């Protein structure tokens, strides 16, 4: 695997940044990734950038809004890998979408993987491996035969409204366990 094409500040210097400085660093990293993409696609529009994403996702290429969204909690907790991996991941989506056939291509398909390898010098991974405990609290506990499952307020409301969920491991319907505290997941 080649050396990553984007320079990322050392973890030690990133650790010393406050929230505003870290967000500015994110914007600089997006700008550097965009400039690199413009070397192969000169007419690629500059994406807008928001730090408003919540939940388990670290980033999102949002074509309807015309830019990239990032999760500020996951950025703060995973500064170096976030800048080194998530920014190129989302910028690769941005680039592929703007190719002639982009909207018809699979999100993590051959073209996206090729951009990750050949342009950014990274192993293409479809998901991050960050701890999402603080970024995505799941305070509602549901149980099955083999484990407990944490549900977000949104999923809990859907379940209370009649939506049924099954465990991917034992296939049993999940049952709400009121009064229990999430956190004992296996």
Secondary structure, DSSP 8 states (H G I E B T S, - for coil): ----SS----HHHHHT--HHHHHHHHHHHHHHHHHHHHTT-TT----EEE----SS-SEEEETTTTEEEE-HHHHHHTHHHIIIIIHHHHHHHHHHHTSTTGGGS-TTSHHHHHIIIIIT-----SS-----TTTS---EEEE-SS-EEEE-HHHHHHHHTT---B-TTT--B-EE-TT--S----
